[in-house]
Amino acid sequence: MRARVIVLAGPSGTGKSHLAARIGLPVLRLDDFYKDAGDPTLPLITDGANAGTVDWDDPASWLLDDAMAALDELCRSGRTEVPDYDIARSARHGSRVLDLAGSPLLVAEGIFAEEIVPHAREAGLLAAAYCVRRHPLLTFWRRLTRDLREHRKPPLLLVRRGLALMRAQRRVVGHAVALGCVPVTNEEAYAASRDLVEALPDEQRQQQPRDR
């Protein structure tokens, strides 16, 4: 029996990683599939204060085919090797094996998570797809404080990027919805995901971690 995936998409800073951990299922971190800095195919910002820097918010900065291949293998065999990506260095620094340990459900989350939804649906692997959203100002502040705390990029770049993302948030959510995601709050996504776990047959539900 193949596993199925719950996709958590949404703007950076909406709490997808924390939500995924809270749901209590194995997690495929899609942000680990970013391209390394120096890749000649990385897209660049062409205007504004950040012109000439890499546009890490463009899906072209991300390896969609690699992410889908990992998802396919994970759902088919129950395990796969995934990269470990250091956002502060914009580079991979190794890999690890992600094992579902018999779970028939997993969560895939990341800022480009919506891009895998059509593929997962066509392959029969999609359990649900949600776009997590918060008020743009709250998202901006959460994202900025997280990125500064983790030293992800230089502070001025983070502020400029955050303002640009705040202005683009409605477009980001609209794109995710167009690809098949349901727009929800964090609590709505959590409740719906736990309902999917509770709907599993008894022998499969007993393998899942307890509600957090």
N, CA, C and O of each residue as an XYZ file, in Angstrom:
848
protein
N       0.847     -1.194      0.000
C       0.000      0.000      0.000
C       0.879      1.240      0.000
O       1.764      1.368      0.847
N       0.652      2.155     -0.934
C       1.439      3.374     -1.015
C       0.998      4.385      0.042
O      -0.177      4.451      0.406
N       1.947      5.159      0.520
C       1.624      6.250      1.440
C       1.055      7.417      0.634
O       1.245      7.503     -0.579
N       0.359      8.304      1.327
C      -0.183      9.515      0.713
C       0.313     10.738      1.472
O       0.728     10.644      2.627
N       0.263     11.885      0.803
C       0.897     13.082      1.341
C      -0.123     14.179      1.634
O      -1.056     14.408      0.864
N       0.079     14.845      2.761
C      -0.626     16.080      3.098
C       0.323     17.220      2.790
O       1.389     17.317      3.398
N      -0.042     18.083      1.863
C       0.825     19.182      1.437
C       0.476     20.442      2.223
O      -0.687     20.839      2.296
N       1.498     21.067      2.812
C       1.346     22.350      3.502
C       2.122     23.410      2.732
O       3.350     23.465      2.794
N       1.400     24.240      2.016
C       1.993     25.342      1.259
C       1.674     26.650      1.984
O       1.020     26.655      3.027
N       2.146     27.751      1.413
C       1.854     29.056      1.987
C       3.075     29.938      2.014
O       4.196     29.445      1.884
N       2.884     31.239      2.183
C       4.004     32.181      2.205
C       5.015     31.847      3.292
O       4.666     31.270      4.322
N       6.267     32.214      3.056
C       7.305     32.048      4.064
C       6.934     32.819      5.325
O       6.543     33.985      5.254
N       7.057     32.160      6.488
C       6.763     32.826      7.741
C       5.389     32.540      8.308
O       5.029     33.092      9.348
N       4.604     31.684      7.649
C       3.257     31.395      8.145
C       3.221     30.234      9.128
O       2.149     29.866      9.608
N       4.369     29.657      9.431
C       4.410     28.617     10.451
C       4.233     27.207      9.950
O       3.781     26.340     10.699
N       4.579     26.951      8.693
C       4.365     25.618      8.105
C       5.223     24.551      8.790
O       4.744     23.450      9.063
N       6.483     24.873      9.066
C       7.371     23.874      9.676
C       6.898     23.495     11.074
O       6.882     22.318     11.434
N       6.517     24.487     11.852
C       6.011     24.214     13.201
C       4.721     23.413     13.130
O       4.524     22.480     13.908
N       3.847     23.771     12.208
C       2.588     23.052     12.044
C       2.833     21.606     11.644
O       2.180     20.701     12.163
N       3.769     21.380     10.726
C       4.070     20.018     10.279
C       4.550     19.167     11.445
O       4.138     18.015     11.584
N       5.420     19.725     12.284
C       5.908     18.984     13.449
C       4.777     18.710     14.421
O       4.729     17.644     15.035
N       3.878     19.651     14.565
C       2.764     19.505     15.500
C       1.785     18.411     15.063
O       1.217     17.714     15.904
N       1.590     18.262     13.768
C       0.669     17.234     13.268
C       1.133     15.854     13.684
O       0.311     14.981     13.962
N       2.446     15.644     13.731
C       2.977     14.401     14.261
C       3.218     13.303     13.254
O       3.383     12.145     13.640
N       3.244     13.630     11.966
C       3.533     12.655     10.918
C       4.967     12.853     10.416
O       5.560     13.902     10.665
N       5.533     11.865      9.714
C       6.831     12.090      9.073
C       6.766     13.296      8.138
O       5.743     13.530      7.494
N       7.852     14.055      8.064
C       7.845     15.312      7.306
C       8.922     15.305      6.220
O      10.092     15.034      6.492
N       8.513     15.604      5.000
C       9.431     15.840      3.886
C       9.610     17.347      3.770
O       8.677     18.057      3.397
N      10.818     17.844      4.091
C      11.096     19.279      4.040
C      11.474     19.664      2.615
O      12.593     19.411      2.169
N      10.549     20.264      1.920
C      10.776     20.580      0.508
C      11.787     21.706      0.317
O      12.382     21.815     -0.755
N      11.995     22.546      1.329
C      12.995     23.613      1.201
C      14.419     23.061      1.126
O      15.344     23.794      0.775
N      14.607     21.787      1.448
C      15.928     21.167      1.311
C      16.298     20.914     -0.146
O      17.416     20.490     -0.440
N      15.366     21.172     -1.057
C      15.632     20.938     -2.481
C      15.971     22.223     -3.230
O      15.880     22.266     -4.457
N      16.362     23.271     -2.501
C      16.875     24.468     -3.157
C      18.154     24.146     -3.935
O      18.889     23.219     -3.593
N      18.400     24.918     -4.970
C      19.665     24.831     -5.693
C      20.769     25.476     -4.857
O      20.506     26.342     -4.023
N      22.004     25.043     -5.091
C      23.148     25.634     -4.403
C      23.482     26.999     -4.999
O      23.293     27.234     -6.193
N      23.980     27.891     -4.149
C      24.477     29.178     -4.650
C      25.565     28.918     -5.680
O      26.386     28.017     -5.509
N      25.572     29.697     -6.739
C      26.534     29.498     -7.811
C      25.985     28.702     -8.973
O      26.602     28.662    -10.037
N      24.843     28.070     -8.795
C      24.206     27.349     -9.902
C      23.856     28.366    -10.988
O      23.160     29.342    -10.707
N      24.320     28.160    -12.214
C      24.094     29.162    -13.266
C      22.630     29.315    -13.659
O      22.271     30.281    -14.332
N      21.783     28.381    -13.250
C      20.363     28.475    -13.605
C      19.545     29.234    -12.570
O      18.335     29.379    -12.739
N      20.176     29.726    -11.493
C      19.434     30.464    -10.474
C      18.863     31.760    -11.054
O      19.566     32.475    -11.767
N      17.595     32.072    -10.756
C      16.986     33.317    -11.252
C      17.469     34.515    -10.442
O      17.775     34.383     -9.257
N      17.538     35.671    -11.074
C      17.970     36.898    -10.406
C      16.825     37.901    -10.351
O      15.975     37.946    -11.240
N      16.819     38.709     -9.285
C      15.878     39.820     -9.199
C      16.347     40.901    -10.167
O      17.524     41.261    -10.179
N      15.435     41.410    -10.969
C      15.825     42.319    -12.050
C      15.557     43.788    -11.766
O      16.046     44.651    -12.494
N      14.778     44.096    -10.708
C      14.506     45.503    -10.422
C      14.360     45.708     -8.919
O      14.329     44.746     -8.151
N      14.270     46.963     -8.512
C      14.115     47.280     -7.111
C      15.432     47.277     -6.347
O      16.507     47.172     -6.938
N      15.333     47.393     -5.030
C      16.521     47.509     -4.187
C      17.375     46.254     -4.188
O      18.581     46.326     -3.951
N      16.766     45.104     -4.451
C      17.510     43.837     -4.431
C      17.931     43.369     -5.821
O      18.316     42.212     -5.989
N      17.866     44.242     -6.809
C      18.218     43.869     -8.179
C      19.629     43.299     -8.245
O      20.564     43.852     -7.665
N      19.770     42.180     -8.964
C      21.060     41.537     -9.132
C      21.331     40.418     -8.158
O      22.284     39.660     -8.340
N      20.505     40.292     -7.111
C      20.663     39.187     -6.158
C      19.773     38.018     -6.576
O      18.833     38.182     -7.355
N      20.084     36.843     -6.047
C      19.315     35.653     -6.381
C      17.891     35.780     -5.845
O      17.681     36.189     -4.703
N      16.929     35.429     -6.673
C      15.525     35.453     -6.259
C      15.172     34.077     -5.686
O      14.720     33.192     -6.413
N      15.380     33.909     -4.392
C      15.117     32.631     -3.733
C      13.626     32.369     -3.569
O      13.238     31.295     -3.109
N      12.785     33.328     -3.937
C      11.342     33.147     -3.859
C      10.734     32.795     -5.209
O       9.513     32.728     -5.350
N      11.577     32.575     -6.185
C      11.156     32.120     -7.507
C      11.295     30.595     -7.551
O      12.358     30.078     -7.210
N      10.255     29.860     -7.961
C      10.363     28.394     -8.024
C      11.527     27.895     -8.869
O      11.946     26.747     -8.726
N      12.057     28.748     -9.753
C      13.200     28.345    -10.569
C      14.476     28.201     -9.735
O      15.481     27.688    -10.227
N      14.443     28.650     -8.475
C      15.595     28.471     -7.579
C      15.544     27.131     -6.856
O      16.346     26.861     -5.963
N      14.606     26.313     -7.249
C      14.278     25.096     -6.508
C      14.195     23.926     -7.478
O      13.813     24.101     -8.635
N      14.557     22.719     -7.003
C      14.628     21.538     -7.863
C      13.331     20.741     -7.781
O      13.220     19.784     -7.016
N      12.362     21.153     -8.579
C      11.039     20.520     -8.571
C      11.117     19.042     -8.910
O      10.508     18.224     -8.221
N      11.848     18.681     -9.951
C      11.920     17.271    -10.367
C      12.529     16.397     -9.278
O      12.076     15.273     -9.063
N      13.557     16.903     -8.587
C      14.175     16.140     -7.498
C      13.193     15.945     -6.348
O      13.126     14.868     -5.757
N      12.435     16.989     -6.037
C      11.461     16.894     -4.949
C      10.371     15.883     -5.279
O       9.968     15.101     -4.418
N       9.894     15.895     -6.513
C       8.844     14.953     -6.895
C       9.362     13.523     -6.928
O       8.644     12.592     -6.563
N      10.605     13.343     -7.364
C      11.196     12.003     -7.377
C      11.325     11.462     -5.954
O      11.063     10.285     -5.708
N      11.727     12.322     -5.021
C      11.835     11.900     -3.625
C      10.473     11.534     -3.064
O      10.335     10.547     -2.342
N       9.464     12.334     -3.397
C       8.111     12.037     -2.929
C       7.616     10.708     -3.483
O       7.037      9.904     -2.753
N       7.841     10.476     -4.766
C       7.410      9.223     -5.391
C       8.050      8.023     -4.695
O       7.368      7.060     -4.346
N       9.367      8.091     -4.498
C      10.062      6.963     -3.876
C       9.621      6.770     -2.428
O       9.470      5.641     -1.962
N       9.418      7.869     -1.729
C       9.006      7.788     -0.337
C       7.632      7.135     -0.204
O       7.427      6.278      0.656
N       6.699      7.541     -1.054
C       5.349      6.977     -0.992
C       5.323      5.526     -1.475
O       4.519      4.726     -0.998
N       6.191      5.192     -2.409
C       6.203      3.835     -2.973
C       6.932      2.840     -2.072
O       6.450      1.730     -1.845
N       8.095      3.242     -1.562
C       8.927      2.289     -0.825
C       8.966      2.543      0.679
O       9.394      1.677      1.442
N       8.519      3.729      1.113
C       8.524      4.042      2.531
C       9.783      4.716      3.018
O       9.883      5.043      4.201
N      10.754      4.936      2.138
C      11.979      5.622      2.534
C      12.670      6.201      1.313
O      12.478      5.726      0.194
N      13.472      7.224      1.536
C      14.243      7.828      0.460
C      15.360      8.670      1.065
O      15.301      9.052      2.234
N      16.373      8.952      0.261
C      17.461      9.827      0.693
C      17.136     11.255      0.291
O      16.797     11.519     -0.862
N      17.240     12.173      1.237
C      16.926     13.573      0.972
C      18.117     14.444      1.371
O      18.889     14.070      2.254
N      18.269     15.588      0.732
C      19.395     16.467      1.067
C      19.161     17.218      2.372
O      18.022     17.427      2.791
N      20.255     17.618      3.003
C      20.228     18.585      4.103
C      20.745     19.898      3.542
O      21.873     19.969      3.054
N      19.926     20.932      3.610
C      20.270     22.218      2.996
C      20.424     23.279      4.076
O      19.576     23.412      4.959
N      21.506     24.026      3.996
C      21.790     25.116      4.922
C      21.405     26.429      4.239
O      22.098     26.884      3.330
N      20.303     27.035      4.677
C      19.821     28.253      4.025
C      20.806     29.402      4.222
O      20.971     30.226      3.323
N      21.458     29.472      5.372
C      22.415     30.557      5.620
C      23.577     30.510      4.639
O      24.084     31.552      4.224
N      24.007     29.289      4.262
C      25.116     29.130      3.305
C      24.632     28.932      1.886
O      25.433     28.917      0.951
N      23.318     28.779      1.713
C      22.732     28.535      0.393
C      23.392     27.341     -0.284
O      23.767     27.406     -1.455
N      23.530     26.239      0.475
C      24.204     25.060     -0.066
C      23.808     23.814      0.716
O      23.455     23.881      1.893
N      23.877     22.685      0.035
C      23.687     21.403      0.707
C      24.937     21.075      1.522
O      26.054     21.437      1.152
N      24.721     20.379      2.640
C      25.876     19.971      3.452
C      25.736     18.507      3.857
O      26.129     18.121      4.958
N      25.186     17.708      2.979
C      25.037     16.284      3.253
C      23.650     15.800      2.897
O      22.892     16.489      2.214
N      23.322     14.602      3.368
C      22.014     14.023      3.103
C      21.636     13.115      4.265
O      22.454     12.827      5.138
N      20.400     12.675      4.261
C      19.907     11.783      5.303
C      18.831     10.898      4.709
O      18.289     11.201      3.646
N      18.522      9.813      5.384
C      17.463      8.919      4.951
C      16.195      9.256      5.725
O      16.191      9.275      6.956
N      15.128      9.519      4.993
C      13.819      9.746      5.593
C      13.021      8.455      5.485
O      12.783      7.959      4.384
N      12.610      7.913      6.617
C      11.914      6.628      6.686
C      10.528      6.854      7.287
O      10.405      7.448      8.358
N       9.494      6.385      6.609
C       8.127      6.565      7.097
C       7.784      5.609      8.236
O       6.777      5.798      8.917
N       8.605      4.592      8.448
C       8.381      3.630      9.539
C       6.971      3.054      9.514
O       6.355      2.852     10.561
N       6.467      2.791      8.314
C       5.162      2.165      8.174
C       3.986      3.112      8.127
O       2.852      2.668      7.943
N       4.221      4.425      8.290
C       3.118      5.380      8.284
C       2.495      5.484      6.895
O       3.232      5.617      5.917
N       1.172      5.428      6.767
C       0.519      5.575      5.475
C       0.299      7.034      5.082
O      -0.213      7.318      3.999
N       0.686      7.961      5.963
C       0.554      9.389      5.691
C       1.865     10.088      6.018
O       2.590      9.681      6.926
N       2.160     11.146      5.268
C       3.280     12.020      5.576
C       2.889     13.445      5.244
O       1.897     13.684      4.556
N       3.675     14.390      5.738
C       3.481     15.807      5.438
C       4.635     16.278      4.569
O       5.788     15.945      4.842
N       4.344     17.048      3.529
C       5.366     17.726      2.735
C       5.121     19.224      2.860
O       4.031     19.704      2.551
N       6.132     19.965      3.313
C       5.941     21.402      3.526
C       7.114     22.187      2.965
O       8.244     21.701      2.909
N       6.816     23.426      2.546
C       7.847     24.302      2.020
C       7.202     25.452      1.271
O       6.002     25.420      0.999
N       7.994     26.477      0.933
C       7.388     27.644      0.293
C       6.986     27.372     -1.158
O       6.214     28.135     -1.738
N       7.502     26.293     -1.743
C       7.075     25.922     -3.091
C       6.252     24.634     -3.081
O       6.126     23.969     -4.109
N       5.699     24.286     -1.936
C       5.002     23.007     -1.798
C       3.837     22.872     -2.772
O       3.524     21.769     -3.220
N       3.196     23.988     -3.101
C       2.055     23.901     -4.021
C       2.443     23.353     -5.387
O       1.597     22.818     -6.103
N       3.732     23.484     -5.758
C       4.167     23.049     -7.082
C       4.078     21.530     -7.250
O       4.001     21.041     -8.377
N       4.087     20.774     -6.139
C       4.013     19.314     -6.253
C       2.583     18.802     -6.257
O       2.357     17.616     -6.498
N       1.600     19.682     -5.991
C       0.214     19.231     -5.838
C      -0.339     18.584     -7.107
O      -0.903     17.493     -7.019
N      -0.203     19.208     -8.297
C      -0.740     18.546     -9.490
C      -0.120     17.178     -9.750
O      -0.817     16.242    -10.139
N       1.193     17.061     -9.534
C       1.872     15.785     -9.733
C       1.371     14.748     -8.739
O       1.075     13.615     -9.119
N       1.273     15.132     -7.450
C       0.827     14.190     -6.431
C      -0.600     13.733     -6.693
O      -0.930     12.563     -6.497
N      -1.442     14.654     -7.135
C      -2.828     14.275     -7.439
C      -2.881     13.305     -8.612
O      -3.585     12.297     -8.558
N      -2.138     13.610     -9.670
C      -2.143     12.750    -10.856
C      -1.595     11.365    -10.535
O      -2.054     10.372    -11.101
N      -0.622     11.289     -9.637
C      -0.021     10.003     -9.274
C      -0.831      9.242     -8.230
O      -0.467      8.126     -7.860
N      -1.926      9.834     -7.750
C      -2.744      9.180     -6.744
C      -2.140      9.196     -5.358
O      -2.455      8.339     -4.533
N      -1.264     10.175     -5.088
C      -0.546     10.218     -3.813
C      -1.061     11.309     -2.882
O      -0.601     11.409     -1.745
N      -2.000     12.123     -3.336
C      -2.421     13.295     -2.574
C      -3.545     12.958     -1.602
O      -4.611     12.490     -2.002
N      -3.289     13.202     -0.315
C      -4.344     13.061      0.697
C      -5.078     14.381      0.882
O      -6.301     14.393      1.020
N      -4.348     15.493      0.887
C      -4.939     16.826      1.035
C      -3.859     17.855      0.734
O      -2.667     17.560      0.807
N      -4.295     19.078      0.390
C      -3.350     20.172      0.129
C      -3.919     21.449      0.724
O      -5.039     21.848      0.404
N      -3.146     22.085      1.587
C      -3.582     23.292      2.274
C      -2.587     24.422      2.035
O      -1.378     24.198      1.980
N      -3.110     25.636      1.896
C      -2.278     26.837      1.852
C      -2.503     27.582      3.160
O      -3.581     28.131      3.390
N      -1.497     27.602      4.006
C      -1.599     28.241      5.317
C      -1.380     29.744      5.154
O      -0.433     30.177      4.496
N      -2.255     30.522      5.752
C      -2.137     31.977      5.601
C      -2.392     32.679      6.932
O      -3.171     32.213      7.763
N      -1.718     33.805      7.109
C      -1.902     34.696      8.254
C      -2.027     36.116      7.713
O      -1.879     36.343      6.513
N      -2.297     37.063      8.593
C      -2.317     38.462      8.187
C      -0.925     38.827      7.667
O       0.071     38.447      8.283
N      -0.829     39.555      6.549
C       0.477     39.869      5.956
C       1.460     40.521      6.927
O       2.648     40.201      6.885
N       1.007     41.426      7.801
C       1.922     42.073      8.744
C       2.472     41.072      9.751
O       3.650     41.128     10.103
N       1.623     40.155     10.218
C       2.082     39.128     11.158
C       3.072     38.197     10.468
O       4.089     37.820     11.052
N       2.775     37.830      9.232
C       3.683     36.968      8.472
C       5.039     37.648      8.282
O       6.084     37.016      8.438
N       5.016     38.941      7.942
C       6.259     39.699      7.766
C       7.092     39.667      9.040
O       8.293     39.401      8.985
N       6.470     39.936     10.189
C       7.221     40.006     11.440
C       7.754     38.641     11.845
O       8.900     38.535     12.280
N       6.937     37.585     11.709
C       7.390     36.244     12.063
C       8.553     35.807     11.169
O       9.532     35.230     11.642
N       8.430     36.090      9.887
C       9.486     35.712      8.948
C      10.778     36.457      9.248
O      11.852     35.855      9.252
N      10.688     37.758      9.500
C      11.881     38.566      9.742
C      12.587     38.132     11.018
O      13.806     37.965     11.021
N      11.842     37.948     12.100
C      12.476     37.545     13.354
C      13.107     36.161     13.231
O      14.186     35.928     13.776
N      12.455     35.240     12.525
C      13.042     33.908     12.315
C      14.320     33.994     11.508
O      15.337     33.408     11.879
N      14.272     34.730     10.392
C      15.436     34.794      9.502
C      16.615     35.502     10.164
O      17.766     35.121      9.947
N      16.339     36.532     10.972
C      17.415     37.198     11.703
C      17.998     36.270     12.771
O      19.215     36.211     12.951
N      17.145     35.562     13.463
C      17.606     34.647     14.509
C      18.492     33.548     13.939
O      19.475     33.145     14.562
N      18.136     33.062     12.742
C      18.881     31.969     12.120
C      19.977     32.460     11.187
O      20.643     31.653     10.540
N      20.176     33.787     11.108
C      21.235     34.379     10.266
C      21.147     33.860      8.827
O      22.153     33.493      8.219
N      19.933     33.841      8.305
C      19.740     33.249      6.980
C      20.378     34.073      5.866
O      20.942     33.519      4.922
N      20.289     35.398      5.978
C      20.857     36.291      4.982
C      21.204     37.604      5.689
O      20.800     37.791      6.837
N      21.947     38.533      5.038
C      22.247     39.824      5.668
C      20.965     40.560      6.063
O      19.969     40.488      5.343
N      20.976     41.273      7.207
C      19.756     41.905      7.723
C      19.046     42.825      6.734
O      17.825     42.748      6.594
N      19.787     43.693      6.045
C      19.135     44.619      5.118
C      18.427     43.856      3.999
O      17.322     44.218      3.595
N      19.060     42.814      3.510
C      18.435     42.000      2.469
C      17.156     41.347      2.995
O      16.162     41.262      2.274
N      17.177     40.887      4.243
C      16.003     40.244      4.830
C      14.840     41.225      4.951
O      13.692     40.871      4.682
N      15.146     42.469      5.360
C      14.085     43.472      5.482
C      13.482     43.778      4.114
O      12.262     43.805      3.956
N      14.346     44.006      3.129
C      13.846     44.307      1.791
C      13.055     43.146      1.210
O      12.002     43.339      0.602
N      13.576     41.931      1.406
C      12.870     40.747      0.924
C      11.520     40.599      1.618
O      10.517     40.273      0.983
N      11.506     40.840      2.925
C      10.266     40.708      3.679
C       9.194     41.672      3.208
O       8.025     41.300      3.108
N       9.578     42.899      2.920
C       8.609     43.877      2.429
C       8.064     43.469      1.063
O       6.871     43.611      0.795
N       8.948     42.961      0.200
C       8.498     42.515     -1.120
C       7.542     41.332     -0.992
O       6.540     41.261     -1.704
N       7.850     40.403     -0.086
C       6.982     39.242      0.097
C       5.643     39.632      0.710
O       4.614     39.037      0.389
N       5.653     40.625      1.588
C       4.392     41.080      2.168
C       3.476     41.625      1.079
O       2.272     41.370      1.086
N       4.051     42.377      0.144
C       3.242     42.913     -0.952
C       2.753     41.806     -1.883
O       1.703     41.934     -2.513
N       3.520     40.720     -1.966
C       3.189     39.648     -2.903
C       2.339     38.539     -2.284
O       1.991     37.577     -2.968
N       2.000     38.662     -0.996
C       1.367     37.532     -0.311
C       0.048     37.118     -0.963
O      -0.209     35.923     -1.111
N      -0.782     38.063     -1.351
C      -2.064     37.702     -1.971
C      -1.834     36.906     -3.254
O      -2.545     35.939     -3.527
N      -0.844     37.314     -4.036
C      -0.537     36.591     -5.272
C      -0.043     35.182     -4.968
O      -0.420     34.238     -5.662
N       0.797     35.021     -3.941
C       1.324     33.706     -3.574
C       0.191     32.764     -3.172
O       0.149     31.612     -3.605
N      -0.721     33.260     -2.346
C      -1.863     32.438     -1.923
C      -2.740     32.089     -3.119
O      -3.194     30.953     -3.248
N      -2.978     33.060     -3.988
C      -3.794     32.807     -5.174
C      -3.199     31.741     -6.073
O      -3.924     30.924     -6.640
N      -1.874     31.749     -6.205
C      -1.206     30.741     -7.031
C      -1.363     29.353     -6.420
O      -1.605     28.381     -7.136
N      -1.225     29.260     -5.104
C      -1.379     27.968     -4.433
C      -2.801     27.439     -4.586
O      -3.003     26.247     -4.818
N      -3.776     28.319     -4.456
C      -5.172     27.908     -4.625
C      -5.421     27.434     -6.053
O      -6.134     26.454     -6.271
N      -4.832     28.132     -7.025
C      -5.003     27.743     -8.426
C      -4.433     26.354     -8.705
O      -4.907     25.659     -9.603
N      -3.412     25.944     -7.935
C      -2.810     24.622     -8.121
C      -3.497     23.536     -7.292
O      -3.109     22.369     -7.341
N      -4.519     23.932     -6.531
C      -5.307     22.920     -5.833
C      -5.269     22.951     -4.329
O      -5.812     22.049     -3.691
N      -4.640     23.966     -3.725
C      -4.578     24.054     -2.265
C      -5.816     24.762     -1.712
O      -6.356     25.669     -2.344
N      -6.251     24.343     -0.546
C      -7.362     24.989      0.152
C      -6.792     26.029      1.110
O      -5.969     25.676      1.955
N      -7.199     27.311      1.015
C      -6.667     28.334      1.927
C      -7.258     28.173      3.322
O      -8.478     28.136      3.482
N      -6.397     28.078      4.330
C      -6.831     27.813      5.702
C      -5.921     28.531      6.690
O      -4.835     28.991      6.335
N      -6.381     28.620      7.932
C      -5.522     29.060      9.019
C      -4.701     27.866      9.502
O      -4.962     26.726      9.117
N      -3.713     28.137     10.343
C      -2.911     27.052     10.908
C      -3.772     26.060     11.672
O      -3.603     24.849     11.532
N      -4.696     26.571     12.482
C      -5.533     25.683     13.283
C      -6.466     24.854     12.417
O      -6.728     23.691     12.723
N      -6.967     25.439     11.344
C      -7.831     24.683     10.435
C      -7.053     23.569      9.741
O      -7.555     22.457      9.582
N      -5.820     23.877      9.330
C      -4.991     22.851      8.691
C      -4.651     21.744      9.679
O      -4.653     20.566      9.324
N      -4.358     22.127     10.922
C      -4.040     21.132     11.940
C      -5.229     20.205     12.180
O      -5.074     18.984     12.191
N      -6.411     20.780     12.371
C      -7.599     19.973     12.655
C      -7.924     19.046     11.491
O      -8.245     17.877     11.702
N      -7.843     19.556     10.268
C      -8.161     18.727      9.100
C      -7.147     17.597      8.940
O      -7.518     16.482      8.573
N      -5.877     17.873      9.212
C      -4.845     16.840      9.087
C      -5.021     15.760     10.147
O      -4.879     14.572      9.859
N      -5.331     16.175     11.373
C      -5.567     15.186     12.419
C      -6.817     14.360     12.125
O      -6.875     13.185     12.487
N      -7.814     14.954     11.477
C      -9.004     14.184     11.071
C      -8.615     13.076     10.096
O      -9.157     11.972     10.158
N      -7.676     13.370      9.197
C      -7.207     12.346      8.263
C      -6.522     11.207      8.998
O      -6.689     10.040      8.643
N      -5.753     11.545     10.020
C      -5.094     10.509     10.818
C      -6.133      9.667     11.549
O      -6.042      8.440     11.572
N      -7.117     10.329     12.145
C      -8.130      9.604     12.910
C      -9.008      8.730     12.016
O      -9.607      7.764     12.487
N      -9.084      9.065     10.732
C      -9.902      8.286      9.804
C      -9.195      7.026      9.304
O      -9.807      6.210      8.616
N      -7.909      6.858      9.644
C      -7.183      5.665      9.233
C      -7.761      4.431      9.914
O      -8.320      4.538     11.005
N      -7.635      3.256      9.290
C      -8.021      2.016      9.978
C      -7.269      1.873     11.290
O      -6.169      2.405     11.440
N      -7.855      1.162     12.235
C      -7.291      1.064     13.587
C      -5.835      0.635     13.585
O      -5.024      1.207     14.314
N      -5.488     -0.367     12.776
C      -4.130     -0.888     12.816
C      -3.123      0.114     12.273
O      -1.959      0.102     12.674
N      -3.562      0.987     11.357
C      -2.661      2.016     10.843
C      -2.602      3.212     11.786
O      -1.538      3.805     11.964
N      -3.721      3.570     12.386
C      -3.743      4.712     13.293
C      -2.879      4.447     14.518
O      -2.277      5.376     15.056
N      -2.808      3.206     14.965
C      -2.001      2.875     16.135
C      -0.506      3.093     15.908
O       0.263      3.205     16.863
N      -0.094      3.154     14.618
C       1.317      3.373     14.300
C       1.684      4.858     14.341
O       2.864      5.208     14.321
N       0.665      5.739     14.400
C       0.923      7.162     14.315
C       1.256      7.730     15.688
O       0.772      7.229     16.703
N       2.093      8.790     15.724
C       2.354      9.478     16.991
C       1.069     10.066     17.556
O       0.125     10.339     16.815
N       1.039     10.258     18.863
C      -0.130     10.841     19.497
C      -0.285     12.298     19.121
O       0.682     12.962     18.745
N      -1.526     12.797     19.225
C      -1.835     14.195     18.980
C      -0.968     15.081     19.875
O      -0.894     14.873     21.086
N      -0.316     16.069     19.263
C       0.519     16.986     20.026
C      -0.230     18.252     20.397
O       0.333     19.135     21.044
